[in-house]
């Protein structure tokens, strides 16, 4: 669990490093060019989804990669790594919200309070990291908005994938949806590489390998193994540690400053996460 928290917590700072020399779509394509073959390899010998399921799985992949991961890459380019890390930390809270809407799971008052606290914390994190000049302020707000869009898309991806995974298996759905999302991304990444100048450096390649291998592949299977061996409520506590490692890495690598508003925002986001996770009943956790 500690290893997973470190691996996933470092994803935003590592993305920021990759974006120093690679544009967002190109870095995202590199990430999944590494992840897709490995994920597909793990599906060999497993039952494959029927043809009738492919449109839903393809749409899931376009949502998760074409919207979620692409918005995250552009969002990280427009915010500090610390801000991106904290907004991404709100994904589990949005999962609770979408699970209530789509899976008809009840939402307690504590969970509603957690949602409100998280949204307020995101707003403070974004405002607490903007500079005084109007151009930088607009760019930072746009970047925070894209990170929020990414968090919402990824959260809905998780909830939707639960329905498909019950029928076709988690690994199979993850592999095929990632493949479809990657294929849909390729034309746009090709257009970007043709029109936007970039430099392929060792640092950018290392970032792509880390995101593809450690975050997308190893992280997924580590998480599935944890869910099989650790109570769900305990496993969910990983979410508390991710932003801690992410913000610490961002401060060490990029010198991100943690101001008063940022600290209050982080407290609200993590407090909202605590309310959303701790108030779930044992039945909800098992589901």
Buried (B, 14 or more C-beta within 10 A) or exposed (E): BEEBBBBBBBBBBBBBBBBEBBBBBBBBBBBBBBBBEBBBEBBEEEEBBEEEBEEBBBBBBBBBBBBBBBBBBBBBBBBBBBBBBBBBBBBBBBBBBBBBEEEEBEBBEBBBBBBEBBBBBBBBBBBBBBEEEEEEBEBBBBBBBBBBBBBBBBBBBBBBBBEBBEEBBBBBBBBBBBBBBBBBBEEBBEEBBEEEEBEEBEBBBEBBBBBBBBBBBBBBBBBEEBEEEBEBBEBBBBBBBBBBBBBBBBBEBBEBEBBEBBEBBBEBBBBBBBBBBEBBEEEBBEE
